[in-house]
Amino acid sequence: MEHNNNQRSIGDLATLDYKETRAKRDDRLFLLLSIFIGVLSGFLVGCLRMSINWLTVLLREGDFSLHRIRLLLVPALAGILIATLTRYVFPTVDGSGVNQTRAAMYIHDGYISVRTMIGKFLLSAIAIGSGFSLGPEDSSLQIGAAVASIIGRRSGLPRERLRILAPVGAAAGLAAAFNAPISAILFVIEEVIGQWTSVVLGSIVSAAVASVVVAQWFWGADPPFRVPSVELRGPRELIAYAVLGVGGGIAALYFSKALSYLRPALRRQPSWARILHPPLAGLLVGAIGYFGLPQVMGAGYGSIDQAMHGQFALKMLLLLAVFKIIATIVSFSSGTPGGLFAPTLFAGAMLGAAIGSIEMHFFPSLSGSVAMYALVGMGVLFAAFLRAPLTSIFMVLEVSGNYSIIVPVLVANTIAYFVSRALQPVSIFELLTQQDGMLLPSMDEQRE
């Protein structure tokens, strides 16, 4: 009996050693795969950005007599193509990609198909390049997650490892799109994964850094915007930024309410009618551009840069903020693939610059520069509408390359976040999840 017990103990120890050795080997493989995922995601996102830029120049910015009429026709014609491909070839690519990535992680064991990745790349490039008011960042997040899913399946990772590989790829894709690894890491932790271990966090960081290194090979290491010199001149200015935070929270409420109403209303339409939504949305967005506001078309990063340099009057800033939100609601609700990040930054920058202009006129002793208001406004609407408070703070710092504005950003973003939560308890991503009939954990509730 004692001999048998000794044999059993030796066998148990051998099994335990094997499991520990296997776990360490899986950890090393997971980390190496994360770096490879980051490299490949950075390359694909760089190609996506180049494709969008090329299509924008080809379809909307040519210098010939039909330029203005193209603003009206190109998005509508692109909408026909997008609707056809979405219905018959790529039925899983509509939406931003954030909730789809969360669903892949929590419901489908990290599975995202090759077809979804190809469709997301192709249709997002067509949509944004033709003028739909959407951004490439959310799509880049899902493309990165799809890269991770494909590589994980080919590597034979166990199910629990494959499931948590999706947020690693998501961080890589988003980091490459923003050229901001810290913001991407924080967003994935805040809105996709919700919790993490040291191995997962190390893999997310490795993938994000690797993807940014590759992405910078495409467009350099400079921040996305040419931010003028800005600084906080005194504590009294924080009053003005607090007002901006309240304004951002209220604007986020209307943005969220309109999107949560129109999107399900369109999705309840019969299938034959839903195929008309993208071309009609493209026609409406094109009409906004045709009749005087072409800045709202596409991602709009160039216009954000102009707002920071004071190139828009107050009336124009307000018009751009309002019609960008309208164009985004229509574009996104139509089922056209593309994201909400860039439009939120655009509307926030215009809103911030507008509120700053008003305060500078009536209370010159309390206000700073228009550029600083535009920068803070980007983070304010991001925090209030997308409900990612930590990400919004570091995102502004990374995209501007200026860490001297951290106090105004902290004050305004925090106020905007809590005002938005008080007015609209359910976050936009949770609303979209409910509309899609998925049961996913609420990241907003987990942060409590």
Secondary structure as UniProt FT lines:
FT   HELIX           2..60
FT   TURN            65..66
FT   HELIX           67..88
FT   TURN            91..92
FT   HELIX           98..106
FT   TURN            109..110
FT   HELIX           114..130
FT   HELIX           137..154
FT   TURN            155..156
FT   HELIX           159..178
FT   HELIX           181..187
FT   HELIX           188..193
FT   HELIX           198..219
FT   TURN            235..236
FT   HELIX           237..267
FT   HELIX           271..274
FT   TURN            275..276
FT   HELIX           277..290
FT   TURN            291..292
FT   HELIX           294..296
FT   HELIX           301..308
FT   TURN            309..310
FT   HELIX           314..333
FT   TURN            334..335
FT   HELIX           341..362
FT   TURN            364..366
FT   HELIX           370..385
FT   HELIX           389..400
FT   TURN            404..405
FT   HELIX           406..423
FT   HELIX           428..435
FT   TURN            436..437
FT   HELIX           443..446
//
